[in-house]
Amino acid sequence: MIIATALIRGFKSEITSKMFGFWGHIHITDININRSFEETPVDKNQEFVKGLDTIKQIRYVEGMNVLGLDLGEEHLREYNTKGGIRHVQIFATKKGMIKTKEDIIEAIILKGVWDDFDWTFFNQYLVDGRTIEFPDTTMSKDILISQSTARRLKLKVGDKFRVHFVKDDQQLRRRFEVCGIYKTGLEEYDKRFALVDLRQIQRLHGWSENEVTGFEVFIDDIDDLETINEYLYLEKLPRNLYSESIRKKFPSIFEWLELQNINEVVILLLMVLVSIINMVTALMILILERTNMIGVLKSLGQTNWSIRKIFLYYAAYIIGLGLIVGNILGLSICLLQKYFGIIQLQEEDYYLSVAPVEIDFWVILVLNIGTLIVTLLFLILPSYLVTSITPVKAIRFK
């Protein structure tokens, strides 16, 4: 149970952090951006942006519900978010085409970033070279490409290649120089995206220096995602702008991650069921082996409940020993996987090269207490076997 929970939580955490690190938590764009195939620019000098990254907590009102039933307005309560907004950065995108050395044409999306870009995420996955530099006087020709793109184009750091664009039925070409190569493991996105100087995208679109595709917002705590997104849309943004969380923008991968919760529940239920069956069997064997002892105790005046408690206490002792051994083995295997990466994965299928482990001691504590309580509750019924044993028959066959 410990291993299953740690692996599933680690898997979800790693994939989620990669998605948010690549895209940010919330995108703010023009409200019409999804109605057109063309990028719709917004002014980067928006009033709402000032001081946005200084918001540490947001107070909000939410109704109470029991088993999915809303209790009404009279049960509204005030809450605070766990965190606030950590960082805001501008971005712009442009679709283009690249030609491999085998003359294969492939689509690519250039994401333009500026000097406010948070490189913390990409620095973790930079396999060669450096990040983009932003000269004051000229546009940078640096491009940060993924390892899969570099392999397809047979490129390395320092090489130059052209990206082709179409604008107003005319073909445009831009030459870029590979400054760095990254690999996040999100193959679907790695092979489609590359990072360049924001001014390159502005020039390709014919935009002014103040026009961008939108803003990426990073928050402190993922649990506040929908609350902060709603707060921005309702309280901060002008009518021409729209905020959307990455969960809603790319729902498929997050729906896939949510399916892992079902796997976790099924595994835990099966393990609890196994423990219950084992302990019920063990308790019945103990009672049958001690039939004579039960008969003697009853003849001396002991009640059924006092005798049943003896067996339940001993069952709790056996469960406790099992929990201690299980915790030692489970945590040992998790720590070995965490620090040595014994279990390897196909990165193309799972977005990770090593099975991740996330050890949460509160979860482990709940697993231990829950298993102990549930198993003991199910042992109450078979302990009634004691009541069917009569002293006369038990002592007769001593």
Helices and strands as residue ranges (DSSP letters): H 2-23, E 26-30, G 33-35, E 42-43, G 47-49, G 52-54, E 59-63, E 65-66, E 69-70, G 73-75, E 76-80, E 85-99, E 105-113, H 120-124, E 126-129, E 142-146, H 147-153, E 160-167, E 170-182, H 187-190, E 193-197, H 198-205, E 211-212, E 214-219, G 222-224, H 225-231, I 232-236, E 241-245, H 246-249, H 251-289, H 291-299, H 304-340, H 347-350, H 361-379, G 382-388, H 391-396
